[in-house]
Amino acid sequence: MKLKIAILPGDGIGPEIMKQGVAVLNAVAEKCGHEFTYEEALVGACAIEACGDPYPEATHQACMNADAVLFAAVGDLKYDNNPTLKVRPETGLLAMRKKLGLFANVRPVATFDCLLHKSPLKEELLRGADFVVLRELTGGMYFGEKYQDNDKAYDTDVYTRPEIERILKVAFEMAMQRRKHLTVVDKANVLASSRLWRQIAKEMEPQYPEVQTDYMFIDNASMRVLTEPRFFDVIVTENTFGDILTDETSCITGSMGLQPSSSLGEHTPLFEPVHGSWPQAAGQNLANPLAQILSAAMLLEHFGLKEEGALIRKAVDASLDANVRTPEIQVEGGQKYGTREVGEWIVNYIKAN
């Protein structure tokens, strides 16, 4: 298969982990007879510094011309520490999602047996947890009308019926492909936008009679993903709730550096790690590349390359079992491995197996 992939390393640790993700893709292409070509483009703080725009038109065209986008992270302390700045790296990420029509963010949550001890949660609660959080990505407060002065600020949480229906359709169909259990997470006891979500979900339920559908307020869901993670199969929720909930699920995997994601919609699909840019660690060879590498696996699987994706996952599992890990997940007294060393080990495993 031939694939043209837009590469967006972004800021902070982004270029380091992206290098390993691309190396893994190249190893798979060489081993399995595929042809992957790449076009690298700027996004985030580095794009602001280069041309004043966190998502330049040239980057958008590179994404539109590609079969898929592999993205790392945006964000820089210069912008985090100055809330008065009007142009921010994260603005580029939001613009990319909006312009590409990426309304469905898919974040799988699964455990690694050898890392259960790294979670702050009890192992007996975690073992066997395997669910997906489906987050609406282009609506809600992040994109609603905003205002700020010295005395007042607001963000409007707006959703329309078509926006809700299309994400719920993805959620119901995903549940049909998994264990046929869908949990709709909202705050319908307080928010009008959530009441519309729940109304539409209930209208759509009869179209999927095989799916067990339940409803949960976000505060209850936030607790239960940590106390009963095996209860869930597919969770669907709005933009803000999904952002917070999926960061919380890093307590289940043991590290945000292990969570990949995909964003799907109207145009080019995008694949990225859940974590941020960690600018404090940039250039220090500390960052865990596994979420980036697993995002590459999701990219291949999206195009039907299931065996190739499985090979990457097998290599990641093998690296963890061999204690080839970056510091935040390494066992006590284990050998020190950096971003490069972990990536190189996985590449060599793919080439040898």
C-alpha positions as CSV (number, residue, x, y, z in Angstrom):
1,M,0.0,0.0,0.0
2,K,1.1,3.6,-0.7
3,L,0.3,6.2,1.9
4,K,1.1,9.9,1.9
5,I,1.4,11.1,5.5
6,A,1.6,14.7,6.8
7,I,4.0,14.9,9.7
8,L,3.4,17.6,12.3
9,P,6.0,17.3,15.1
10,G,4.9,20.5,16.8
11,D,6.5,21.8,20.0
12,G,8.4,20.6,23.1
13,I,9.0,16.8,23.0
14,G,7.0,16.6,19.8
15,P,10.0,16.4,17.4
16,E,11.7,13.7,19.5
17,I,8.7,11.4,19.7
18,M,7.7,12.0,16.1
19,K,11.2,10.8,15.0
20,Q,10.5,7.5,16.7
21,G,7.0,7.2,15.3
22,V,8.3,7.7,11.7
23,A,11.1,5.3,12.2
24,V,8.6,2.6,13.3
25,L,6.4,3.3,10.2
26,N,9.5,3.0,8.0
27,A,10.4,-0.3,9.6
28,V,6.9,-1.6,8.9
29,A,7.0,-0.4,5.4
30,E,10.3,-2.0,4.7
31,K,9.3,-5.3,6.3
32,C,5.8,-5.5,4.7
33,G,6.4,-4.0,1.3
34,H,4.5,-0.7,1.7
35,E,5.5,2.7,0.5
36,F,5.0,5.6,2.9
37,T,6.0,9.1,1.9
38,Y,6.0,12.1,4.2
39,E,5.5,15.9,4.1
40,E,6.5,17.7,7.3
41,A,4.8,20.9,8.3
42,L,4.7,23.5,11.1
43,V,2.0,23.8,13.8
44,G,1.8,25.4,17.2
45,A,4.4,27.6,18.8
46,C,7.1,26.8,16.2
47,A,4.6,28.0,13.5
48,I,3.9,31.2,15.4
49,E,7.6,31.9,15.6
50,A,8.1,31.2,11.9
51,C,5.1,32.9,10.3
52,G,2.8,34.3,13.0
53,D,0.1,31.7,12.5
54,P,-0.2,28.5,14.7
55,Y,-1.8,26.6,11.8
56,P,-0.5,28.2,8.6
57,E,-2.3,27.7,5.3
58,A,0.7,25.7,4.0
59,T,0.2,23.2,6.8
60,H,-3.5,22.9,6.1
61,Q,-2.8,22.2,2.5
62,A,-0.2,19.5,3.5
63,C,-2.9,17.9,5.6
64,M,-5.6,18.1,2.9
65,N,-3.2,16.6,0.4
66,A,-2.2,13.6,2.6
67,D,-4.0,10.3,3.3
68,A,-3.4,10.7,7.0
69,V,-1.8,13.2,9.5
70,L,0.5,12.0,12.2
71,F,0.7,14.7,14.9
72,A,2.7,15.0,18.1
73,A,2.0,18.0,20.4
74,V,1.8,21.8,20.7
75,G,2.4,24.1,23.6
76,D,5.2,26.3,25.0
77,L,5.8,27.8,28.4
78,K,6.2,31.2,26.8
79,Y,2.5,31.1,26.0
80,D,1.3,29.2,29.0
81,N,2.7,31.8,31.3
82,N,1.1,34.8,29.5
83,P,-2.7,34.5,29.4
84,T,-3.0,37.9,27.7
85,L,-1.5,36.7,24.4
86,K,-4.1,36.5,21.7
87,V,-2.3,34.0,19.4
88,R,-1.6,30.7,21.2
89,P,-0.2,27.3,20.0
90,E,-3.4,25.5,21.1
91,T,-5.3,27.8,18.7
92,G,-3.6,26.0,15.9
93,L,-4.7,22.7,17.1
94,L,-8.3,23.9,17.4
95,A,-8.1,25.4,13.9
96,M,-6.7,22.2,12.5
97,R,-9.6,20.1,14.0
98,K,-12.2,22.6,12.7
99,K,-10.8,23.0,9.1
100,L,-10.3,19.2,8.7
101,G,-13.8,18.6,10.2
102,L,-12.3,16.2,12.8
103,F,-15.4,15.8,14.9
104,A,-14.8,12.4,16.4
105,N,-11.8,11.8,18.7
106,V,-11.3,8.2,19.5
107,R,-9.2,7.4,22.7
108,P,-8.8,3.8,23.6
109,V,-8.0,2.9,27.2
110,A,-6.5,-0.4,28.0
111,T,-4.2,-1.8,30.6
112,F,-0.7,-3.4,30.3
113,D,-0.4,-6.2,32.9
114,C,3.3,-5.4,33.5
115,L,2.4,-1.8,34.3
116,L,-0.5,-2.3,36.6
117,H,1.7,-1.5,39.6
118,K,2.5,2.0,38.1
119,S,-1.1,3.0,38.5
120,P,-2.3,4.7,41.7
121,L,-5.3,2.4,41.5
122,K,-5.7,-1.1,42.9
123,E,-4.6,-3.8,40.5
124,E,-7.8,-5.8,41.0
125,L,-9.8,-2.9,39.8
126,L,-7.7,-2.4,36.7
127,R,-6.9,-5.8,35.3
128,G,-8.9,-6.4,32.1
129,A,-10.1,-2.8,31.7
130,D,-10.7,-2.1,28.0
131,F,-12.9,0.7,26.8
132,V,-13.0,3.6,24.3
133,V,-13.8,7.2,25.0
134,L,-15.4,9.0,22.0
135,R,-15.1,12.7,22.4
136,E,-16.9,15.3,20.2
137,L,-14.1,17.5,19.0
138,T,-15.3,20.6,17.1
139,G,-18.2,22.0,19.2
140,G,-19.0,23.1,22.7
141,M,-17.2,25.7,24.8
142,Y,-13.9,25.4,23.0
143,F,-15.5,26.8,19.8
144,G,-18.4,28.8,21.2
145,E,-18.5,32.6,21.4
146,K,-16.0,34.0,23.9
147,Y,-15.6,37.2,25.8
148,Q,-13.1,38.5,28.3
149,D,-12.4,41.9,30.0
150,N,-10.9,42.7,33.4
151,D,-14.2,42.0,35.2
152,K,-16.1,39.5,33.2
153,A,-15.5,36.5,30.9
154,Y,-17.6,33.8,29.3
155,D,-17.4,30.8,27.0
156,T,-20.7,29.7,25.3
157,D,-21.4,25.9,25.2
158,V,-23.3,25.5,21.9
159,Y,-24.3,22.3,20.2
160,T,-26.6,21.7,17.2
161,R,-28.6,18.6,16.4
162,P,-26.5,17.6,13.4
163,E,-23.3,17.9,15.5
164,I,-24.8,15.6,18.2
165,E,-26.3,13.1,15.8
166,R,-23.2,12.5,13.8
167,I,-21.0,11.8,16.9
168,L,-23.7,9.6,18.4
169,K,-24.0,7.6,15.2
170,V,-20.2,6.9,15.4
171,A,-20.6,5.9,19.0
172,F,-23.5,3.5,18.5
173,E,-21.7,1.9,15.5
174,M,-18.5,1.5,17.5
175,A,-20.4,-0.1,20.3
176,M,-21.9,-2.6,17.8
177,Q,-18.3,-3.6,16.7
178,R,-17.3,-4.1,20.4
179,R,-19.3,-5.4,23.3
180,K,-22.5,-3.6,22.5
181,H,-22.5,-1.3,25.5
182,L,-22.7,2.5,25.2
183,T,-22.5,5.1,28.0
184,V,-23.6,8.6,27.2
185,V,-21.9,11.0,29.6
186,D,-23.4,14.5,30.1
187,K,-24.6,17.0,32.7
188,A,-28.3,16.9,31.8
189,N,-29.4,17.9,35.3
190,V,-27.8,21.3,34.9
191,L,-26.9,22.1,31.3
192,A,-29.3,22.7,28.5
193,S,-26.8,21.5,25.9
194,S,-26.5,18.2,27.8
195,R,-30.3,17.8,27.8
196,L,-30.3,18.1,24.0
197,W,-27.5,15.4,23.9
198,R,-29.6,13.1,26.1
199,Q,-32.8,13.8,24.1
200,I,-31.2,12.9,20.8
201,A,-29.4,9.8,22.2
202,K,-32.8,8.5,23.4
203,E,-34.3,9.2,20.0
204,M,-31.5,7.2,18.3
205,E,-31.6,4.3,20.8
206,P,-34.3,2.3,18.9
207,Q,-32.1,2.3,15.8
208,Y,-29.6,0.1,17.7
209,P,-31.7,-2.4,19.7
210,E,-28.7,-4.7,20.3
211,V,-26.8,-1.9,22.1
212,Q,-27.3,-1.5,25.9
213,T,-27.3,2.2,26.3
214,D,-27.0,3.9,29.7
215,Y,-26.6,7.6,30.8
216,M,-24.3,9.0,33.3
217,F,-23.6,12.5,34.7
218,I,-20.0,13.6,34.1
219,D,-19.2,13.8,37.9
220,N,-20.4,10.2,38.4
221,A,-18.5,9.1,35.3
222,S,-15.3,10.7,36.5
223,M,-15.5,8.7,39.6
224,R,-16.6,5.4,38.1
225,V,-13.9,5.3,35.4
226,L,-11.4,5.1,38.3
227,T,-13.4,2.8,40.6
228,E,-15.2,0.5,38.0
229,P,-13.2,0.9,34.8
230,R,-14.3,-2.6,33.6
231,F,-17.9,-1.4,33.6
232,F,-17.3,0.6,30.4
233,D,-17.1,-0.4,26.7
234,V,-17.8,2.8,24.7
235,I,-18.2,6.2,26.3
236,V,-19.4,9.2,24.2
237,T,-19.4,12.7,25.5
238,E,-19.0,16.4,24.5
239,N,-15.8,18.2,24.0
240,T,-14.9,19.7,27.4
241,F,-16.0,16.6,29.4
242,G,-14.1,14.3,27.0
243,D,-10.9,16.3,27.3
244,I,-10.9,16.1,31.1
245,L,-12.1,12.5,31.2
246,T,-9.5,11.1,28.9
247,D,-6.7,12.8,30.8
248,E,-8.1,11.1,34.0
249,T,-7.9,7.7,32.3
250,S,-4.1,7.9,32.3
251,C,-4.4,6.7,35.9
252,I,-5.6,3.4,34.4
253,T,-2.8,2.9,31.9
254,G,-0.2,4.1,34.4
255,S,1.1,6.9,32.2
256,M,-0.2,9.5,29.6
257,G,2.8,8.4,27.6
258,L,1.0,5.2,26.7
259,Q,-2.3,6.6,25.3
260,P,-2.7,7.1,21.5
261,S,-5.8,8.5,19.8
262,S,-7.3,9.2,16.4
263,S,-9.5,12.0,15.2
264,L,-11.9,11.3,12.4
265,G,-14.3,13.3,10.4
266,E,-14.9,15.0,7.0
267,H,-11.4,15.2,5.6
268,T,-8.0,13.7,6.4
269,P,-7.9,11.5,9.6
270,L,-5.4,12.5,12.3
271,F,-3.5,10.3,14.7
272,E,-1.8,11.7,17.9
273,P,-0.7,10.9,21.4
274,V,-3.1,12.1,24.1
275,H,-0.3,13.8,26.2
276,G,1.0,17.4,25.7
277,S,4.2,18.9,24.6
278,W,6.1,18.8,28.0
279,P,8.4,21.7,27.1
280,Q,10.4,21.3,30.2
281,A,11.8,18.0,28.9
282,A,12.4,19.0,25.3
283,G,15.7,17.8,24.0
284,Q,16.5,15.7,27.1
285,N,15.7,12.3,25.6
286,L,13.3,11.6,28.5
287,A,9.9,11.5,26.7
288,N,8.0,8.2,26.4
289,P,7.5,7.6,22.6
290,L,5.0,4.8,23.0
291,A,1.9,6.8,22.6
292,Q,3.2,8.3,19.4
293,I,4.2,4.8,18.2
294,L,0.8,3.4,19.1
295,S,-0.8,6.3,17.3
296,A,1.1,5.1,14.2
297,A,-0.3,1.7,14.8
298,M,-3.8,3.2,14.8
299,L,-3.0,5.0,11.6
300,L,-2.2,1.7,9.8
301,E,-5.2,-0.1,11.2
302,H,-7.4,2.7,10.0
303,F,-6.3,1.8,6.4
304,G,-7.0,-1.9,6.9
305,L,-3.4,-2.8,7.7
306,K,-4.4,-4.9,10.8
307,E,-1.4,-7.2,10.8
308,E,1.0,-4.3,10.6
309,G,-0.7,-2.5,13.4
310,A,-0.7,-5.7,15.4
311,L,3.1,-6.1,14.8
312,I,3.7,-2.6,16.3
313,R,1.5,-3.4,19.3
314,K,3.4,-6.7,19.7
315,A,6.7,-4.8,19.6
316,V,5.5,-2.3,22.2
317,D,4.4,-5.1,24.5
318,A,7.7,-6.8,24.1
319,S,9.6,-3.6,25.0
320,L,7.6,-3.2,28.2
321,D,8.1,-6.9,29.1
322,A,11.8,-6.5,28.5
323,N,11.8,-3.4,30.7
324,V,13.0,-1.2,27.9
325,R,11.2,1.8,29.2
326,T,11.6,5.5,29.7
327,P,12.1,6.7,33.3
328,E,8.5,7.4,34.3
329,I,7.4,3.7,33.8
330,Q,10.7,1.9,34.5
331,V,10.9,-0.6,37.3
332,E,13.0,0.3,40.3
333,G,16.7,-0.4,39.6
334,G,16.0,-1.0,35.9
335,Q,18.3,0.1,33.1
336,K,17.9,3.7,31.9
337,Y,16.4,4.1,28.5
338,G,15.6,7.3,26.7
339,T,13.3,8.3,23.9
340,R,15.8,7.2,21.2
341,E,16.7,3.9,22.8
342,V,13.1,2.8,23.3
343,G,12.3,3.7,19.6
344,E,15.4,1.9,18.3
345,W,14.6,-1.2,20.3
346,I,11.1,-1.4,18.9
347,V,12.4,-0.8,15.3
348,N,14.9,-3.6,15.7
349,Y,12.2,-5.9,17.1
350,I,9.9,-5.2,14.1
351,K,12.8,-5.9,11.7
352,A,13.6,-9.2,13.4
353,N,10.0,-10.6,13.8
